[in-house]
Amino acid sequence: MLRHRPGERRRRLRAELGNRHAQQRRGGRPGRLRWDGSSATFSWSDYLDHVGSRGKDAPAFDAFDLSAGENNEFGVDTTEARHFTDHSLANDTSGTGGTSLDSDIPGKLETMNPMYFIGESNDDRAKYWWIRTGTKDTDTALTVVGNLALSLENLGDDVNALMYWDAAHGADEDPADFITWIGDVTGYTG
């Protein structure tokens, strides 16, 4: 099941969010995101202004010039970086492009994508999941986290997923709750 923060923690976060925006208004910065104590009001363009620009340009991971870290992840032997999508290969600007992706690329893509394994419905998979990210993540679309959590929940797994308001990529703002969760899952009380 997707779990939510206990009510007290949620109230503290709401108060903190309200305080942040009040400080912005006091500092002369217009409050693009408005908080009335129970809900936020904003336009899509205000939200995009607030979050900032994306961490990567399109195509985000398979750069035409092979400069993305992900291109390096697909390097092999003496080849430092390779394309792993037909689109970027067809638009290659590095001078090392070819006419087709290397034959090992599809298998590597499958092993790097958790959704592939979730779709396999492996009964030996982990059944407990702690997933965290921030709503101000400019590297990974929030739908990726949502799809991962919901896919696992649909398999009947215990999913504890949360998106922290105004936090960035890789945020985990409740490490003590994580330790408590581990104890709950394992039964360890030590």
OpenMM code with the backbone's topology and positions (N, CA, C; nanometers):
from openmm import Vec3, app, unit

residues = "MET LEU ARG HIS ARG PRO GLY GLU ARG ARG ARG ARG LEU ARG ALA GLU LEU GLY ASN ARG HIS ALA GLN GLN ARG ARG GLY GLY ARG PRO GLY ARG LEU ARG TRP ASP GLY SER SER ALA THR PHE SER TRP SER ASP TYR LEU ASP HIS VAL GLY SER ARG GLY LYS ASP ALA PRO ALA PHE ASP ALA PHE ASP LEU SER ALA GLY GLU ASN ASN GLU PHE GLY VAL ASP THR THR GLU ALA ARG HIS PHE THR ASP HIS SER LEU ALA ASN ASP THR SER GLY THR GLY GLY THR SER LEU ASP SER ASP ILE PRO GLY LYS LEU GLU THR MET ASN PRO MET TYR PHE ILE GLY GLU SER ASN ASP ASP ARG ALA LYS TYR TRP TRP ILE ARG THR GLY THR LYS ASP THR ASP THR ALA LEU THR VAL VAL GLY ASN LEU ALA LEU SER LEU GLU ASN LEU GLY ASP ASP VAL ASN ALA LEU MET TYR TRP ASP ALA ALA HIS GLY ALA ASP GLU ASP PRO ALA ASP PHE ILE THR TRP ILE GLY ASP VAL THR GLY TYR THR GLY".split()
positions = [
    Vec3(0.0832, -0.1186, 0.0000),
    Vec3(0.0000, 0.0000, 0.0000),
    Vec3(0.0873, 0.1245, 0.0000),
    Vec3(0.0429, 0.2294, -0.0668),
    Vec3(0.1100, 0.3576, -0.0556),
    Vec3(0.0770, 0.4141, 0.0809),
    Vec3(0.1773, 0.4553, 0.1530),
    Vec3(0.1548, 0.5077, 0.2867),
    Vec3(0.1819, 0.6558, 0.2891),
    Vec3(0.1165, 0.7217, 0.3772),
    Vec3(0.1331, 0.8659, 0.3917),
    Vec3(0.1868, 0.8960, 0.5301),
    Vec3(0.2442, 1.0125, 0.5421),
    Vec3(0.2980, 1.0588, 0.6677),
    Vec3(0.1904, 1.0667, 0.7744),
    Vec3(0.2244, 1.0380, 0.8984),
    Vec3(0.1266, 1.0596, 1.0047),
    Vec3(0.0818, 1.2053, 1.0057),
    Vec3(-0.0375, 1.2315, 1.0558),
    Vec3(-0.0971, 1.3645, 1.0506),
    Vec3(-0.0114, 1.4741, 1.1096),
    Vec3(0.0544, 1.4478, 1.2213),
    Vec3(0.1351, 1.5524, 1.2858),
    Vec3(0.2489, 1.5960, 1.1945),
    Vec3(0.3154, 1.5020, 1.1343),
    Vec3(0.4264, 1.5343, 1.0441),
    Vec3(0.3759, 1.6162, 0.9253),
    Vec3(0.2597, 1.5797, 0.8717),
    Vec3(0.2006, 1.6518, 0.7599),
    Vec3(0.1701, 1.7966, 0.7997),
    Vec3(0.1161, 1.8148, 0.9210),
    Vec3(0.0858, 1.9514, 0.9667),
    Vec3(0.2129, 2.0342, 0.9801),
    Vec3(0.3216, 1.9710, 1.0305),
    Vec3(0.4479, 2.0438, 1.0430),
    Vec3(0.5012, 2.0845, 0.9063),
    Vec3(0.4907, 1.9949, 0.8087),
    Vec3(0.5372, 2.0272, 0.6741),
    Vec3(0.4553, 2.1399, 0.6128),
    Vec3(0.3236, 2.1367, 0.6335),
    Vec3(0.2397, 2.2453, 0.5827),
    Vec3(0.2789, 2.3781, 0.6456),
    Vec3(0.3015, 2.3767, 0.7762),
    Vec3(0.3415, 2.4996, 0.8447),
    Vec3(0.4755, 2.5492, 0.7925),
    Vec3(0.5694, 2.4559, 0.7709),
    Vec3(0.7006, 2.4939, 0.7190),
    Vec3(0.6882, 2.5556, 0.5798),
    Vec3(0.6058, 2.4945, 0.4947),
    Vec3(0.5845, 2.5476, 0.3612),
    Vec3(0.5261, 2.6880, 0.3687),
    Vec3(0.4266, 2.7065, 0.4541),
    Vec3(0.3678, 2.8390, 0.4708),
    Vec3(0.4698, 2.9392, 0.5183),
    Vec3(0.5579, 2.8995, 0.6101),
    Vec3(0.6624, 2.9887, 0.6593),
    Vec3(0.7602, 3.0261, 0.5487),
    Vec3(0.7972, 2.9314, 0.4648),
    Vec3(0.8887, 2.9607, 0.3541),
    Vec3(0.8308, 3.0679, 0.2625),
    Vec3(0.7032, 3.0503, 0.2293),
    Vec3(0.6423, 3.1460, 0.1378),
    Vec3(0.6195, 3.2815, 0.2038),
    Vec3(0.5912, 3.2819, 0.3326),
    Vec3(0.5781, 3.4086, 0.4042),
    Vec3(0.7122, 3.4814, 0.4053),
    Vec3(0.8224, 3.4075, 0.4254),
    Vec3(0.9549, 3.4686, 0.4224),
    Vec3(0.9852, 3.5256, 0.2843),
    Vec3(0.9460, 3.4560, 0.1790),
    Vec3(0.9671, 3.5073, 0.0440),
    Vec3(0.8925, 3.6385, 0.0251),
    Vec3(0.7683, 3.6434, 0.0716),
    Vec3(0.6899, 3.7666, 0.0555),
    Vec3(0.7508, 3.8804, 0.1362),
    Vec3(0.7963, 3.8510, 0.2594),
    Vec3(0.8585, 3.9558, 0.3411),
    Vec3(0.9865, 4.0061, 0.2768),
    Vec3(1.0562, 3.9182, 0.2044),
    Vec3(1.1813, 3.9564, 0.1410),
    Vec3(1.1613, 4.0328, 0.0110),
    Vec3(1.0407, 4.0665, -0.0230),
    Vec3(1.0139, 4.1426, -0.1435),
    Vec3(0.9945, 4.0574, -0.2670),
    Vec3(1.0157, 3.9291, -0.2565),
    Vec3(0.9951, 3.8402, -0.3699),
    Vec3(0.8484, 3.8055, -0.3797),
    Vec3(0.7892, 3.8222, -0.4942),
    Vec3(0.6480, 3.7859, -0.5049),
    Vec3(0.6303, 3.6361, -0.4846),
    Vec3(0.5253, 3.5996, -0.4126),
    Vec3(0.4978, 3.4583, -0.3876),
    Vec3(0.4286, 3.3973, -0.5081),
    Vec3(0.5040, 3.3276, -0.5925),
    Vec3(0.4453, 3.2641, -0.7100),
    Vec3(0.3553, 3.1489, -0.6702),
    Vec3(0.3972, 3.0775, -0.5662),
    Vec3(0.3148, 2.9700, -0.5131),
    Vec3(0.2542, 3.0237, -0.3842),
    Vec3(0.1243, 3.0185, -0.3756),
    Vec3(0.0560, 3.0732, -0.2593),
    Vec3(0.0008, 2.9608, -0.1733),
    Vec3(0.0157, 2.9746, -0.0436),
    Vec3(-0.0294, 2.8745, 0.0526),
    Vec3(-0.1233, 2.9411, 0.1507),
    Vec3(-0.2429, 2.8885, 0.1671),
    Vec3(-0.3402, 2.9495, 0.2583),
    Vec3(-0.3543, 2.8726, 0.3893),
    Vec3(-0.2630, 2.7802, 0.4150),
    Vec3(-0.2690, 2.7009, 0.5369),
    Vec3(-0.3287, 2.5634, 0.5149),
    Vec3(-0.3981, 2.5457, 0.4019),
    Vec3(-0.4546, 2.4131, 0.3754),
    Vec3(-0.4348, 2.3679, 0.2315),
    Vec3(-0.4087, 2.4607, 0.1409),
    Vec3(-0.3856, 2.4213, 0.0022),
    Vec3(-0.2988, 2.5249, -0.0686),
    Vec3(-0.2356, 2.4778, -0.1757),
    Vec3(-0.1503, 2.5656, -0.2563),
    Vec3(-0.2265, 2.6095, -0.3806),
    Vec3(-0.1987, 2.7303, -0.4255),
    Vec3(-0.2581, 2.7832, -0.5472),
    Vec3(-0.1448, 2.8333, -0.6363),
    Vec3(-0.1454, 2.7895, -0.7611),
    Vec3(-0.0423, 2.8338, -0.8549),
    Vec3(-0.0829, 2.7976, -0.9958),
    Vec3(-0.0236, 2.8694, -1.0916),
    Vec3(-0.0456, 2.8357, -1.2321),
    Vec3(0.0667, 2.7418, -1.2755),
    Vec3(0.0482, 2.6764, -1.3871),
    Vec3(0.1508, 2.5859, -1.4384),
    Vec3(0.2805, 2.6616, -1.4651),
    Vec3(0.2720, 2.7795, -1.5248),
    Vec3(0.3943, 2.8555, -1.5543),
    Vec3(0.4619, 2.9016, -1.4248),
    Vec3(0.3825, 2.9360, -1.3215),
    Vec3(0.4422, 2.9725, -1.1930),
    Vec3(0.5158, 2.8536, -1.1320),
    Vec3(0.4555, 2.7363, -1.1436),
    Vec3(0.5202, 2.6162, -1.0903),
    Vec3(0.6524, 2.5912, -1.1633),
    Vec3(0.6527, 2.6021, -1.2950),
    Vec3(0.7759, 2.5799, -1.3714),
    Vec3(0.8823, 2.6835, -1.3353),
    Vec3(0.8403, 2.8099, -1.3144),
    Vec3(0.9350, 2.9128, -1.2697),
    Vec3(0.9935, 2.8762, -1.1337),
    Vec3(0.9081, 2.8260, -1.0461),
    Vec3(0.9506, 2.7910, -0.9106),
    Vec3(1.0488, 2.6739, -0.9111),
    Vec3(1.0198, 2.5709, -0.9892),
    Vec3(1.1040, 2.4518, -0.9933),
    Vec3(1.2374, 2.4812, -1.0604),
    Vec3(1.2356, 2.5605, -1.1651),
    Vec3(1.3580, 2.5899, -1.2382),
    Vec3(1.3683, 2.5058, -1.3639),
    Vec3(1.4740, 2.5266, -1.4378),
    Vec3(1.4891, 2.4565, -1.5648),
    Vec3(1.5284, 2.3115, -1.5419),
    Vec3(1.4978, 2.2303, -1.6402),
    Vec3(1.5300, 2.0880, -1.6344),
    Vec3(1.6813, 2.0697, -1.6212),
    Vec3(1.7200, 1.9611, -1.5573),
    Vec3(1.8615, 1.9310, -1.5372),
    Vec3(1.9321, 1.8899, -1.6653),
    Vec3(1.8551, 1.8401, -1.7629),
    Vec3(1.9142, 1.7938, -1.8888),
    Vec3(1.8284, 1.8413, -2.0046),
    Vec3(1.8942, 1.8733, -2.1140),
    Vec3(1.8225, 1.9087, -2.2364),
    Vec3(1.7778, 1.7814, -2.3075),
    Vec3(1.6891, 1.7970, -2.4029),
    Vec3(1.6448, 1.6823, -2.4833),
    Vec3(1.7486, 1.6547, -2.5921),
    Vec3(1.7784, 1.5323, -2.6224),
    Vec3(1.7372, 1.4138, -2.5496),
    Vec3(1.8144, 1.4045, -2.4181),
    Vec3(1.7450, 1.3775, -2.3126),
    Vec3(1.8015, 1.3897, -2.1785),
    Vec3(1.9157, 1.2942, -2.1493),
    Vec3(1.9105, 1.1721, -2.1963),
    Vec3(2.0085, 1.0729, -2.1526),
    Vec3(2.1038, 1.0266, -2.2616),
    Vec3(2.0575, 1.0167, -2.3845),
    Vec3(2.1427, 0.9715, -2.4940),
    Vec3(2.1783, 1.0937, -2.5791),
    Vec3(2.2804, 1.1664, -2.5369),
    Vec3(2.3188, 1.2914, -2.6032),
    Vec3(2.3716, 1.2647, -2.7434),
    Vec3(2.3349, 1.3522, -2.8366),
    Vec3(2.3791, 1.3367, -2.9759),
    Vec3(2.5309, 1.3320, -2.9857),
    Vec3(2.6005, 1.4063, -2.8974),
    Vec3(2.7469, 1.4122, -2.9033),
    Vec3(2.8145, 1.3140, -2.8065),
    Vec3(2.7375, 1.2231, -2.7484),
    Vec3(2.7866, 1.1216, -2.6545),
    Vec3(2.8453, 1.1820, -2.5272),
    Vec3(2.8007, 1.3015, -2.4878),
    Vec3(2.8573, 1.3691, -2.3712),
    Vec3(2.7858, 1.3367, -2.2402),
    Vec3(2.6697, 1.2729, -2.2448),
    Vec3(2.5950, 1.2429, -2.1224),
    Vec3(2.6612, 1.1284, -2.0462),
    Vec3(2.6522, 1.1337, -1.9158),
    Vec3(2.7045, 1.0260, -1.8327),
    Vec3(2.6442, 0.8920, -1.8690),
    Vec3(2.5183, 0.8937, -1.9103),
    Vec3(2.4523, 0.7698, -1.9491),
    Vec3(2.5153, 0.7077, -2.0730),
    Vec3(2.5661, 0.7915, -2.1648),
    Vec3(2.6373, 0.7365, -2.2810),
    Vec3(2.7603, 0.6590, -2.2351),
    Vec3(2.8299, 0.7128, -2.1356),
    Vec3(2.9473, 0.6468, -2.0815),
    Vec3(2.9105, 0.5155, -2.0128),
    Vec3(2.7944, 0.5122, -1.9520),
    Vec3(2.7471, 0.3910, -1.8854),
    Vec3(2.7351, 0.2741, -1.9833),
    Vec3(2.7123, 0.3038, -2.1099),
    Vec3(2.6993, 0.2005, -2.2120),
    Vec3(2.8311, 0.1724, -2.2839),
    Vec3(2.9382, 0.2369, -2.2395),
    Vec3(3.0686, 0.2096, -2.2977),
    Vec3(3.1081, 0.0645, -2.2750),
    Vec3(3.1938, 0.0148, -2.3611),
    Vec3(3.2370, -0.1247, -2.3517),
    Vec3(3.3796, -0.1364, -2.4064),
    Vec3(3.4575, -0.2229, -2.3433),
    Vec3(3.5954, -0.2473, -2.3861),
    Vec3(3.6699, -0.1154, -2.4048),
    Vec3(3.7112, -0.0841, -2.5263),
    Vec3(3.7872, 0.0392, -2.5503),
    Vec3(3.6988, 0.1525, -2.6025),
    Vec3(3.5690, 0.1300, -2.6085),
    Vec3(3.4756, 0.2343, -2.6521),
    Vec3(3.4197, 0.3018, -2.5280),
    Vec3(3.4541, 0.4304, -2.5108),
    Vec3(3.4165, 0.5003, -2.3880),
    Vec3(3.2659, 0.5226, -2.3747),
    Vec3(3.2006, 0.5599, -2.4843),
    Vec3(3.0580, 0.5933, -2.4779),
    Vec3(2.9889, 0.5466, -2.6051),
    Vec3(2.8618, 0.5063, -2.5905),
    Vec3(2.7854, 0.4609, -2.7068),
    Vec3(2.6427, 0.5135, -2.6990),
    Vec3(2.5802, 0.5212, -2.8161),
    Vec3(2.4378, 0.5535, -2.8213),
    Vec3(2.3579, 0.4288, -2.7830),
    Vec3(2.2389, 0.4531, -2.7235),
    Vec3(2.1524, 0.3410, -2.6857),
    Vec3(2.0082, 0.3625, -2.7305),
    Vec3(1.9843, 0.4684, -2.8115),
    Vec3(1.8525, 0.4877, -2.8744),
    Vec3(1.8733, 0.5113, -3.0235),
    Vec3(1.7801, 0.4624, -3.1021),
    Vec3(1.7881, 0.4823, -3.2476),
    Vec3(1.7842, 0.6304, -3.2828),
    Vec3(1.7052, 0.7085, -3.2094),
    Vec3(1.6908, 0.8512, -3.2375),
    Vec3(1.8249, 0.9237, -3.2243),
    Vec3(1.8948, 0.9019, -3.1146),
    Vec3(2.0234, 0.9703, -3.0961),
    Vec3(2.1291, 0.9174, -3.1919),
    Vec3(2.1262, 0.7903, -3.2218),
    Vec3(2.2192, 0.7349, -3.3201),
    Vec3(2.1974, 0.8006, -3.4557),
    Vec3(2.0711, 0.8170, -3.4952),
    Vec3(2.0392, 0.8781, -3.6249),
    Vec3(2.0790, 1.0252, -3.6297),
    Vec3(2.0881, 1.0902, -3.5135),
    Vec3(2.1241, 1.2325, -3.5063),
    Vec3(2.2623, 1.2547, -3.4470),
    Vec3(2.3462, 1.1539, -3.4537),
    Vec3(2.4802, 1.1582, -3.3948),
    Vec3(2.5605, 1.2771, -3.4460),
    Vec3(2.6255, 1.3494, -3.3525),
    Vec3(2.7149, 1.4594, -3.3893),
    Vec3(2.8582, 1.4316, -3.3442),
    Vec3(2.8819, 1.3115, -3.2893),
    Vec3(3.0151, 1.2795, -3.2375),
    Vec3(3.1096, 1.2293, -3.3459),
    Vec3(3.0533, 1.1882, -3.4589),
    Vec3(3.1357, 1.1318, -3.5655),
    Vec3(3.1622, 0.9839, -3.5486),
    Vec3(3.1083, 0.9238, -3.4440),
    Vec3(3.1320, 0.7810, -3.4212),
    Vec3(3.0057, 0.6981, -3.4451),
    Vec3(2.9011, 0.7610, -3.4960),
    Vec3(2.7733, 0.6921, -3.5152),
    Vec3(2.7825, 0.5802, -3.6167),
    Vec3(2.6817, 0.4985, -3.6187),
    Vec3(2.6736, 0.3890, -3.7133),
    Vec3(2.5340, 0.3849, -3.7719),
    Vec3(2.4993, 0.2721, -3.8285),
    Vec3(2.3669, 0.2592, -3.8894),
    Vec3(2.2685, 0.1864, -3.7993),
    Vec3(2.3200, 0.1134, -3.6986),
    Vec3(2.2301, 0.0448, -3.6057),
    Vec3(2.2971, 0.0352, -3.4684),
    Vec3(2.2148, 0.0205, -3.3673),
    Vec3(2.2668, 0.0057, -3.2315),
    Vec3(2.3408, -0.1265, -3.2196),
    Vec3(2.4407, -0.1287, -3.1338),
    Vec3(2.5125, -0.2531, -3.1093),
    Vec3(2.4160, -0.3572, -3.0536),
    Vec3(2.4383, -0.4828, -3.0856),
    Vec3(2.3431, -0.5899, -3.0539),
    Vec3(2.3229, -0.6133, -2.9044),
    Vec3(2.4189, -0.5716, -2.8193),
    Vec3(2.4044, -0.5936, -2.6754),
    Vec3(2.3209, -0.4854, -2.6059),
    Vec3(2.2895, -0.3768, -2.6772),
    Vec3(2.2187, -0.2635, -2.6159),
    Vec3(2.0794, -0.3018, -2.5641),
    Vec3(1.9944, -0.3701, -2.6391),
    Vec3(1.8607, -0.4012, -2.5851),
    Vec3(1.8654, -0.4783, -2.4524),
    Vec3(1.9542, -0.5723, -2.4398),
    Vec3(1.9668, -0.6473, -2.3145),
    Vec3(2.0144, -0.5609, -2.1995),
    Vec3(2.1073, -0.4708, -2.2275),
    Vec3(2.1559, -0.3791, -2.1234),
    Vec3(2.0441, -0.2857, -2.0781),
    Vec3(1.9639, -0.2373, -2.1737),
    Vec3(1.8518, -0.1500, -2.1373),
    Vec3(1.7532, -0.2223, -2.0466),
    Vec3(1.7250, -0.3482, -2.0758),
    Vec3(1.6322, -0.4242, -1.9919),
    Vec3(1.6851, -0.4396, -1.8503),
    Vec3(1.8145, -0.4684, -1.8359),
    Vec3(1.8688, -0.4894, -1.7014),
    Vec3(1.8767, -0.3613, -1.6203),
    Vec3(1.8734, -0.2450, -1.6857),
    Vec3(1.8804, -0.1175, -1.6150),
    Vec3(1.7430, -0.0584, -1.5828),
    Vec3(1.6385, -0.1182, -1.6339),
    Vec3(1.5045, -0.0631, -1.6178),
    Vec3(1.4250, -0.1485, -1.5185),
    Vec3(1.3952, -0.0940, -1.4005),
    Vec3(1.3204, -0.1749, -1.3031),
    Vec3(1.1828, -0.2161, -1.3539),
    Vec3(1.1226, -0.1375, -1.4429),
    Vec3(0.9893, -0.1707, -1.4921),
    Vec3(0.9899, -0.3026, -1.5704),
    Vec3(1.1005, -0.3342, -1.6344),
    Vec3(1.1129, -0.4622, -1.7041),
    Vec3(1.0965, -0.5773, -1.6045),
    Vec3(1.1653, -0.5680, -1.4916),
    Vec3(1.1607, -0.6742, -1.3915),
    Vec3(1.0266, -0.6776, -1.3186),
    Vec3(0.9674, -0.5620, -1.2958),
    Vec3(0.8353, -0.5570, -1.2330),
    Vec3(0.7341, -0.6269, -1.3224),
    Vec3(0.7436, -0.6062, -1.4521),
    Vec3(0.6536, -0.6699, -1.5477),
    Vec3(0.6678, -0.8210, -1.5515),
    Vec3(0.7823, -0.8720, -1.5086),
    Vec3(0.8053, -1.0156, -1.5051),
    Vec3(0.7332, -1.0833, -1.3894),
    Vec3(0.6846, -1.0070, -1.2930),
    Vec3(0.6130, -1.0593, -1.1751),
    Vec3(0.6912, -1.1695, -1.1040),
    Vec3(0.8178, -1.1481, -1.0817),
    Vec3(0.9047, -1.2442, -1.0145),
    Vec3(0.8624, -1.2582, -0.8683),
    Vec3(0.8183, -1.3741, -0.8283),
    Vec3(0.7725, -1.3969, -0.6907),
    Vec3(0.8848, -1.3865, -0.5881),
    Vec3(1.0101, -1.3937, -0.6319),
    Vec3(1.1239, -1.3844, -0.5408),
    Vec3(1.1744, -1.2412, -0.5231),
    Vec3(1.1054, -1.1434, -0.5806),
    Vec3(1.1489, -1.0042, -0.5716),
    Vec3(1.1298, -0.9528, -0.4284),
    Vec3(1.1901, -0.8402, -0.3984),
    Vec3(1.1645, -0.7731, -0.2713),
    Vec3(1.0166, -0.7360, -0.2660),
    Vec3(0.9569, -0.7421, -0.1494),
    Vec3(0.8134, -0.7116, -0.1346),
    Vec3(0.7895, -0.5822, -0.0574),
    Vec3(0.8967, -0.5187, -0.0092),
    Vec3(0.8850, -0.3953, 0.0691),
    Vec3(0.9709, -0.2877, 0.0030),
    Vec3(0.9109, -0.1695, -0.0169),
    Vec3(0.9771, -0.0637, -0.0929),
    Vec3(0.9643, 0.0700, -0.0207),
    Vec3(1.0750, 0.1412, -0.0108),
    Vec3(1.0826, 0.2760, 0.0454),
    Vec3(1.1303, 0.3637, -0.0697),
    Vec3(1.0449, 0.4511, -0.1192),
    Vec3(1.0766, 0.5324, -0.2374),
    Vec3(1.0574, 0.6791, -0.2025),
    Vec3(1.1590, 0.7603, -0.2278),
    Vec3(1.1532, 0.9026, -0.1968),
    Vec3(1.2105, 0.9853, -0.3115),
    Vec3(1.1526, 1.1036, -0.3319),
    Vec3(1.2080, 1.2031, -0.4226),
    Vec3(1.1489, 1.3379, -0.3849),
    Vec3(1.1971, 1.4423, -0.4472),
    Vec3(1.1459, 1.5763, -0.4211),
    Vec3(1.0618, 1.6275, -0.5368),
    Vec3(0.9644, 1.7124, -0.5066),
    Vec3(0.8796, 1.7683, -0.6118),
    Vec3(0.9539, 1.8717, -0.6953),
    Vec3(1.0729, 1.9099, -0.6517),
    Vec3(1.1532, 2.0063, -0.7272),
    Vec3(1.2678, 1.9348, -0.7999),
    Vec3(1.2480, 1.8073, -0.8281),
    Vec3(1.3466, 1.7262, -0.8991),
    Vec3(1.3492, 1.7691, -1.0451),
    Vec3(1.4636, 1.8160, -1.0912),
    Vec3(1.4763, 1.8583, -1.2308),
    Vec3(1.5483, 1.7531, -1.3159),
    Vec3(1.5778, 1.6384, -1.2572),
    Vec3(1.6483, 1.5327, -1.3290),
    Vec3(1.5571, 1.4180, -1.3702),
    Vec3(1.4626, 1.3833, -1.2867),
    Vec3(1.3737, 1.2702, -1.3137),
    Vec3(1.2293, 1.3173, -1.3059),
    Vec3(1.1502, 1.2840, -1.4061),
    Vec3(1.0085, 1.3218, -1.4055),
    Vec3(0.9388, 1.2533, -1.2885),
    Vec3(0.8508, 1.3252, -1.2223),
    Vec3(0.7793, 1.2700, -1.1083),
    Vec3(0.6937, 1.1498, -1.1482),
    Vec3(0.6552, 1.1439, -1.2740),
    Vec3(0.5771, 1.0292, -1.3200),
    Vec3(0.6570, 0.8992, -1.3131),
    Vec3(0.7894, 0.9075, -1.3243),
    Vec3(0.8734, 0.7875, -1.3137),
    Vec3(0.8571, 0.7270, -1.1741),
    Vec3(0.8649, 0.8118, -1.0724),
    Vec3(0.8508, 0.7657, -0.9343),
    Vec3(0.7095, 0.7135, -0.9101),
    Vec3(0.6098, 0.7860, -0.9604),
    Vec3(0.4710, 0.7432, -0.9447),
    Vec3(0.4441, 0.6102, -1.0128),
    Vec3(0.4931, 0.5946, -1.1347),
    Vec3(0.4733, 0.4682, -1.2071),
    Vec3(0.5415, 0.3519, -1.1369),
    Vec3(0.6614, 0.3748, -1.0860),
    Vec3(0.7331, 0.2699, -1.0136),
    Vec3(0.6540, 0.2275, -0.8899),
    Vec3(0.6124, 0.3249, -0.8093),
    Vec3(0.5389, 0.2942, -0.6857),
    Vec3(0.4071, 0.2229, -0.7153),
    Vec3(0.3310, 0.2727, -0.8104),
    Vec3(0.2012, 0.2121, -0.8407),
    Vec3(0.2150, 0.0732, -0.9033),
    Vec3(0.3167, 0.0532, -0.9858),
    Vec3(0.3386, -0.0790, -1.0444),
    Vec3(0.3697, -0.1820, -0.9367),
    Vec3(0.4506, -0.1429, -0.8403),
    Vec3(0.4828, -0.2337, -0.7302),
    Vec3(0.3608, -0.2592, -0.6424),
    Vec3(0.2847, -0.1536, -0.6158),
    Vec3(0.1628, -0.1694, -0.5361),
    Vec3(0.0638, -0.2627, -0.6062),
    Vec3(0.0532, -0.2512, -0.7383),
    Vec3(-0.0384, -0.3373, -0.8137),
    Vec3(0.0019, -0.4845, -0.8084),
    Vec3(0.1279, -0.5118, -0.7775),
    Vec3(0.1724, -0.6501, -0.7596),
    Vec3(0.1432, -0.7000, -0.6180),
    Vec3(0.0918, -0.6115, -0.5329),
    Vec3(0.0620, -0.6485, -0.3951),
    Vec3(0.1750, -0.6196, -0.2985),
    Vec3(0.2784, -0.5507, -0.3426),
    Vec3(0.3914, -0.5193, -0.2557),
    Vec3(0.3557, -0.4069, -0.1591),
    Vec3(0.4305, -0.4000, -0.0497),
    Vec3(0.4152, -0.2947, 0.0502),
    Vec3(0.5053, -0.1787, 0.0064),
    Vec3(0.4441, -0.0704, -0.0389),
    Vec3(0.5184, 0.0425, -0.0947),
    Vec3(0.4990, 0.1654, -0.0064),
    Vec3(0.6090, 0.2197, 0.0409),
    Vec3(0.6070, 0.3406, 0.1211),
    Vec3(0.6725, 0.4482, 0.0349),
    Vec3(0.5910, 0.5246, -0.0379),
    Vec3(0.6413, 0.6242, -0.1329),
    Vec3(0.5991, 0.7633, -0.0898),
    Vec3(0.6884, 0.8594, -0.1079),
    Vec3(0.6595, 0.9964, -0.0685),
    Vec3(0.7382, 1.0932, -0.1560),
    Vec3(0.6750, 1.2021, -0.1934),
    Vec3(0.7426, 1.3099, -0.2645),
    Vec3(0.7481, 1.4299, -0.1701),
    Vec3(0.8688, 1.4782, -0.1426),
    Vec3(0.8856, 1.5916, -0.0524),
    Vec3(0.8620, 1.7213, -0.1276),
    Vec3(0.7757, 1.8037, -0.0736),
    Vec3(0.7479, 1.9322, -0.1353),
    Vec3(0.8744, 2.0168, -0.1337),
    Vec3(0.9084, 2.0716, -0.2479),
    Vec3(1.0182, 2.1668, -0.2648),
    Vec3(1.1571, 2.1057, -0.2479),
    Vec3(1.1678, 1.9751, -0.2439),
    Vec3(1.2985, 1.9115, -0.2326),
    Vec3(1.3449, 1.8678, -0.3718),
    Vec3(1.4744, 1.8464, -0.3846),
    Vec3(1.5340, 1.8177, -0.5150),
    Vec3(1.5510, 1.6674, -0.5391),
    Vec3(1.6213, 1.6345, -0.6445),
    Vec3(1.6501, 1.4971, -0.6870),
    Vec3(1.7193, 1.4200, -0.5742),
    Vec3(1.6711, 1.3003, -0.5487),
    Vec3(1.7348, 1.2147, -0.4497),
    Vec3(1.7075, 1.2527, -0.3054),
    Vec3(1.6094, 1.3371, -0.2800),
    Vec3(1.5817, 1.3824, -0.1437),
    Vec3(1.5313, 1.2686, -0.0561),
    Vec3(1.5760, 1.2667, 0.0663),
    Vec3(1.5212, 1.1785, 0.1690),
    Vec3(1.5321, 1.2558, 0.2993),
    Vec3(1.4241, 1.3190, 0.3366),
    Vec3(1.4257, 1.4091, 0.4508),
    Vec3(1.3776, 1.3451, 0.5800),
    Vec3(1.3604, 1.2159, 0.5814),
    Vec3(1.3154, 1.1517, 0.7048),
    Vec3(1.3918, 1.0219, 0.7321),
    Vec3(1.5258, 1.0317, 0.7510),
    Vec3(1.6046, 0.9107, 0.7747),
    Vec3(1.5621, 0.8347, 0.9005),
    Vec3(1.5162, 0.9044, 1.0034),
    Vec3(1.4710, 0.8345, 1.1246),
    Vec3(1.3478, 0.7499, 1.0934),
    Vec3(1.2570, 0.8021, 1.0102),
    Vec3(1.1399, 0.7242, 0.9698),
    Vec3(1.1814, 0.6011, 0.8888),
    Vec3(1.2880, 0.6152, 0.8108),
    Vec3(1.3383, 0.5022, 0.7332),
    Vec3(1.3854, 0.3897, 0.8264),
    Vec3(1.4580, 0.4266, 0.9304),
    Vec3(1.5058, 0.3268, 1.0266),
    Vec3(1.3876, 0.2603, 1.0969),
    Vec3(1.2881, 0.3393, 1.1335),
    Vec3(1.1669, 0.2838, 1.1956),
    Vec3(1.0974, 0.1879, 1.1007),
    Vec3(1.0886, 0.2267, 0.9721),
    Vec3(1.0262, 0.1417, 0.8703),
    Vec3(1.1006, 0.0079, 0.8590),
    Vec3(1.2328, 0.0133, 0.8595),
    Vec3(1.3116, -0.1100, 0.8520),
    Vec3(1.2766, -0.2000, 0.9706),
    Vec3(1.2664, -0.1413, 1.0896),
    Vec3(1.2281, -0.2184, 1.2062),
    Vec3(1.0909, -0.2805, 1.1933),
    Vec3(0.9964, -0.2021, 1.1396),
    Vec3(0.8596, -0.2537, 1.1191),
    Vec3(0.8585, -0.3698, 1.0207),
    Vec3(0.9348, -0.3563, 0.9131),
    Vec3(0.9366, -0.4597, 0.8085),
    Vec3(1.0051, -0.5869, 0.8565),
    Vec3(1.1148, -0.5705, 0.9305),
    Vec3(1.1939, -0.6871, 0.9709),
    Vec3(1.1545, -0.7432, 1.1068),
    Vec3(1.0824, -0.6624, 1.1854),
    Vec3(1.0487, -0.7048, 1.3209),
    Vec3(1.1619, -0.6815, 1.4191),
    Vec3(1.2710, -0.6192, 1.3744),
    Vec3(1.3863, -0.5933, 1.4611),
    Vec3(1.3540, -0.4791, 1.5564),
    Vec3(1.3740, -0.4997, 1.6842),
    Vec3(1.3451, -0.3962, 1.7830),
    Vec3(1.4681, -0.3517, 1.8575),
    Vec3(1.5824, -0.4180, 1.8326),
    Vec3(1.7085, -0.4004, 1.9011),
    Vec3(1.7456, -0.2675, 1.9389),
] * unit.nanometer
topology = app.Topology()
chain = topology.addChain("A")
for resn in residues:
    res = topology.addResidue(resn, chain)
    for name in ("N", "CA", "C"):
        topology.addAtom(name, app.Element.getBySymbol(name[0]), res)
